[in-house]
Amino acid sequence: MRLKVSDVLPRLLPCYRSIDLRCAIGFYIDEWVNIHTVIRFTHLRTSQIKALYDNLAKALPVIDTRRFKIICKALPLSRWDFIKKQISSGCLDLNGLRFKVQSTDIDALPCLIARNPLHVMSEGWNVAEAASDYVTIPFERYEADLLKLGYPTTYTALNSWLHTKITSPMASAIVIAAPVYAKILSSERKTERTLRVVVRRSEFLGDLNLIVEVIRERDEQEKMKETLQLHNILLKSKKKDRPETLDLRLPASLQADQIKVSLLSNQPTPITLDWYEVTLSEKKTTLATRPLFALFNKLRDISYIQDCLHKEGVIRVDNFYNAVIWMLSLCGLSTIYLGDVVRESKGVIRHIEIIGSDQTTNSIILGMRARSEIQIAKCISVLEKIRDSVAEEVSIETQVIPLLFYKDIAPEASKKISATKGIFLLDVLELNKIAELLTNGNIKEARRKLGLH
């Protein structure tokens, strides 16, 4: 079933107090027009949202020029119907300024509940996200205004103020983001016959259903699976927003590869709000099931990576980069070491030493090494420019992840700067953490440190 905003949002609205409305607008020909608008729903009060705006204004240059502005407005939830009506009519009035928007039927927009939303930054909950058509006026035409304010790119400016993930000049005119305040915190086997599930949900969300299913692979080659429902439990509304623990019986003769636990809103139609999978039978790691990981373990111990991080010398590829490439590969990335490749394109010096791809998350990585503390700031700036340039050449669904490697301990100031610019600075401390996670078999957390979710 393809969901629309009208299917999902009415169920979630009782959880919210306010609307966080942020708009990037530009002056075009003889009027102000919408470039990118993000409408967030939140349990915060309007006073708390305004405090967030004040903090942004203290940390970042305010964007309010004669050609380009970012307007932030905290509104009570009761104004939602009025906002929809204005957007449908093709205009918005905010802070005394009227600007043109694409006439859009918000309720009819396709909506997807995602753990890692495509357009906006998540606050730890799943997000019901919807987006309208692309804008007809690319925001890059206003880049000069933003550069004068001190922003390195238009992407940095917009993402910093709107808390978005824009990586391309083409962006949706309107984005709706509604956090789903219902989550399966954990699901694990307490005993051989008991499954313990911990759920947290908003007290205003209403009745939900907890579904427990077993999934068994019938034919590995044909990828055929069979599913059997074990439990369907009604979770009644409650007065306090506290975690709930449920201990559920499992059959003695259970034969399954996975248990899937889902949290559903069933009225008027079923919608899955969150899901969690528990692997029951871990298949033995062999060259057939996980060839790259198994072959590396056969030839080298993973702890050897940590030794190479500290060794000096060059062996075709120097030891540090050998260690880095091994870790990236063991995290599921296809990697290529380019060495010292320097070329100029569009006025940008490209000095990328590692490239890689991850099919699972549709991501590509760009890797560069800072060889001294002084070089870190320059490398961050170069990586940022290269990321933005590459993002223009790939599809809008592809995520470009810039990685900056540093063999020693990076200064905290450098880490903060890189984080604000969306650069993953991996110094020796972070690299050793990744190696330890791989040693313990925690590949998921190791991937997360590389920006792969």
C-alpha positions, 0 to 999 in steps of 0.5 A: 500500500502506497501511503499518503500524508493524509494516511499517516499524519492524522494518526501522529498529530495528537503527539505534537504541540508545535510546527517548526517552519523553516523557509529558504526564499529568493528574490526572482524577477520581481517577487520573493519565491520559495526555494526550499521549505521544511515543515517539521512537527514536534512535541516541543513548545513554540518557546523551545523552538524559538530558543533553537532559532536563537542558538542558530543565530548565535552560532551561524551568520544570519541569512537575510540579504536583499536577494536571499533569506531564511525565515524560521517560524514556530507555530502552534499546531492549531495553525496547520490547516491554515498553512495547508490552505496557504500552500494550496493557494500558492503563497505563504505569509511569514514574519510580514513577508509574502512569498510565492510557493508551488501550489501543492495538495499536502495531503496527497503527497506520497509519504514514507516512514523511514529510519534514515529519512532522505531529506532531513536530519533525524532526532533518533525516531523514525520519520514520516517524510513527504516531499513535493516536486523539485523547485524550478529555480536552483538555489545555487543562483544565490551562492554569491550572497551566501559566500559573502556571509562566510558560508563555504557552499550553499549546501552548508548554509541550507543544511545548517539552518534547515537541518536537511541533507541537501547535496544537489542543486535540485531540491524539493520545494516542500518537505514534510517531516513528522517524527514517529514517537513510537519505537521498539527499543530492543527485542532479544531472546531472554531464554530459549522460550522467551522473547523480551520486547521493550517498547517506548511510545507517546502517551497520545498515540492511541492503541497500537498492535505489536506483531511478532512473526517468524521468518524462515528461509525455505530455499536459499538459492531462490531467496524464498521465505515463509512467514508465520505470525506468533503474536498479535498483542494490542497495546492500549493507550497509557498515561505515561510515556515510559518504556514497556517490557513484554515477555512473550512465549516462543514455541519449543519447536521453533524453526526460523532464521529470524524473528520480526517484531513490528509496531502497527497503527491499525485504525483505520488501516494498518501502518507499520511505525517501527520494526525490529529483526532478531537473528536466531540462527547465525550461519557459519561464516565461510568463504561461500557466505561472507567471502571477503570477511572470511578470506581476510580472517584466513590470511590475517588476524583483524588485530593486525590492522591496529598494528599497521596503523602505527607502523612507518614505511611504504609497501606499494601502498603505505601501511597506514592506508593498507589498514584503512582499506582493509577496514573499509572492505571489512565494513562492506565497501568496495574500495580502490586506492588511487594514491597521490592523484592530483588533477584540476577540474572546475577550478577545484584541486582534486586530491582524493586517495581512496574511493569506494562504494556501498550498494546497501545504502547507495553511497560513495565515499571520498577518502583523503589523508591529512599528513599534519595537524596544519593540513587538517583545515585545508583538507576539510575545505578541499573535501567539502568542495569535492563532495559538492562537486561530485554530488552534482554528477551523481543521482539525487538518491546517491549519498556522497560521504567524505572521509578524512584520515589522520594518523595521530590524535586530531584536535577537538577544534578540528573535530567540531569543524569537520562535524559541522561541515559534514566531514567524517574526521577519522583520527587514530582514536576513531580508527582504532575504535572501528578496528575493535568493533570489527574484532568483536564482530560489530560490523553495523556499529563500525559502518555507522562510524563511517556514516553508513546507516 
